[in-house]
Amino acid sequence: MADGREGRKEGVDPRMLELLACPLTKGPLTWDPQRGELISRVAKLAYPVRDGIPIMLPSEARTISAEDMLSPPPRLSGPS
């Protein structure tokens, strides 16, 4: 039985991304389409997006590994 953590990896509306901020640092977030997460590089947290809904709870976020921090930030792709 699924516990609700297995959401579809949907895109995030670029307009919504401009409005969202990390709840801990109030800093910007970047979209990682490969993992379906919103990344806060300052807080070193990745917030999940489930069924197109960002889960902006620090208790639901995963800590970003040092390996993830070394990779370049993901780019948001969308209409210009």
C-alpha positions as CSV (number, residue, x, y, z in Angstrom):
1,M,0.0,0.0,0.0
2,A,1.3,3.4,-0.9
3,D,1.9,5.9,1.9
4,G,1.3,9.0,-0.2
5,R,5.0,9.8,-0.7
6,E,5.0,8.4,-4.3
7,G,3.7,11.4,-6.2
8,R,4.0,11.9,-9.9
9,K,6.9,13.9,-11.1
10,E,5.1,16.9,-12.6
11,G,6.4,20.2,-13.6
12,V,6.1,23.3,-11.6
13,D,4.5,26.4,-13.1
14,P,7.3,29.0,-13.5
15,R,5.0,31.7,-12.2
16,M,4.5,29.7,-9.0
17,L,8.2,29.1,-8.6
18,E,8.7,32.9,-8.7
19,L,6.4,33.2,-5.7
20,L,7.6,30.3,-3.6
21,A,10.5,30.7,-1.1
22,C,12.2,28.3,1.3
23,P,10.2,28.4,4.5
24,L,13.4,28.4,6.6
25,T,15.7,30.8,4.8
26,K,13.1,32.8,2.8
27,G,15.5,32.3,-0.1
28,P,14.9,31.3,-3.7
29,L,14.1,27.7,-4.8
30,T,15.1,26.0,-8.0
31,W,13.2,23.2,-9.7
32,D,14.9,19.8,-10.2
33,P,12.8,18.0,-12.8
34,Q,14.8,14.8,-12.5
35,R,13.8,14.3,-8.9
36,G,10.6,16.3,-8.8
37,E,11.8,18.5,-6.0
38,L,12.2,22.2,-5.2
39,I,15.8,22.8,-4.0
40,S,16.9,25.3,-1.4
41,R,20.7,25.5,-1.8
42,V,21.1,27.8,1.2
43,A,19.1,25.5,3.6
44,K,20.5,22.4,1.8
45,L,17.0,20.9,1.6
46,A,14.9,19.4,-1.2
47,Y,11.2,19.9,-0.9
48,P,9.1,17.2,-2.7
49,V,6.3,18.0,-5.2
50,R,3.5,15.5,-5.0
51,D,0.8,15.5,-7.7
52,G,1.9,19.0,-8.7
53,I,1.7,20.4,-5.1
54,P,4.8,21.6,-3.4
55,I,5.1,20.2,0.1
56,M,6.9,23.1,1.8
57,L,7.3,21.5,5.2
58,P,10.9,21.2,6.5
59,S,9.9,17.9,8.1
60,E,9.0,16.5,4.7
61,A,12.2,17.8,3.0
62,R,15.3,15.7,2.4
63,T,18.7,16.9,3.2
64,I,20.8,17.5,0.1
65,S,24.0,15.6,0.1
66,A,27.4,17.1,-0.5
67,E,27.4,15.4,-3.9
68,D,24.2,17.2,-4.9
69,M,25.7,20.5,-3.7
70,L,28.6,20.1,-6.1
71,S,26.4,19.7,-9.2
72,P,25.3,22.8,-11.0
73,P,21.9,24.1,-10.0
74,P,19.1,22.7,-12.2
75,R,17.6,25.1,-14.8
76,L,14.0,25.8,-15.0
77,S,12.8,25.0,-18.5
78,G,9.6,26.5,-19.8
79,P,8.1,28.9,-22.3
80,S,10.0,32.2,-22.5
